[in-house]
């Protein structure tokens, strides 16, 4: 059985959601970032961590890729052109959305006050909206970001959108809003909100 270690209001949610989509059994262990329990698994102090077969994996995207590959779902096959395109979109979301949101968090409450840059949020909001508009162009052609089926980029983009709402930099884009509503209505998304302990 998988053990997911982390905090629900972090990137850990992505892993829990994917496990629910996969229908795989898991146990959720609550640990906050930089806690002793997490540092024992990941010296960087970041969540999530996945314990499997006596080993530990870290980084939400690495964990999700491993799980999708292992169970042959929610991802194009490794080595295929479709997978290269999916990976390109995954990296785009991480670079242009997740990184922007992490910068917002760092300059809002993570960094020491003397290291924070004031008034950075409008620029970060502009960057996030530009990336979301790119995703909208894809969603005008298909129900999911990589075509007719849910893949890892959909989970990542939806989780980033939740984060953007909390950071108050979420743009109002009807195509993206409708997509997010569909994604958040998925039974696995709802189940991940109350993970199995």
Buried (B, 14 or more C-beta within 10 A) or exposed (E): EBEBBBBBEBBBBBBBBBBBBBEBEBEBBBBEBEBEBBBEBBEEBBBBBBBBEEEEBBBBBEBBBBBBBEBEBBBBEEEEEBBEBBBEBBEBBBEBBBBBBBBBBBBBEEEEEEEEEEEBBEBBBEBBBEBBEBBBEBBEEEEBBBBEEBBBBBBBBBBBBBBBEEBEBBBEBEBBBEBBEBBEEBEBBEBBEEBBE
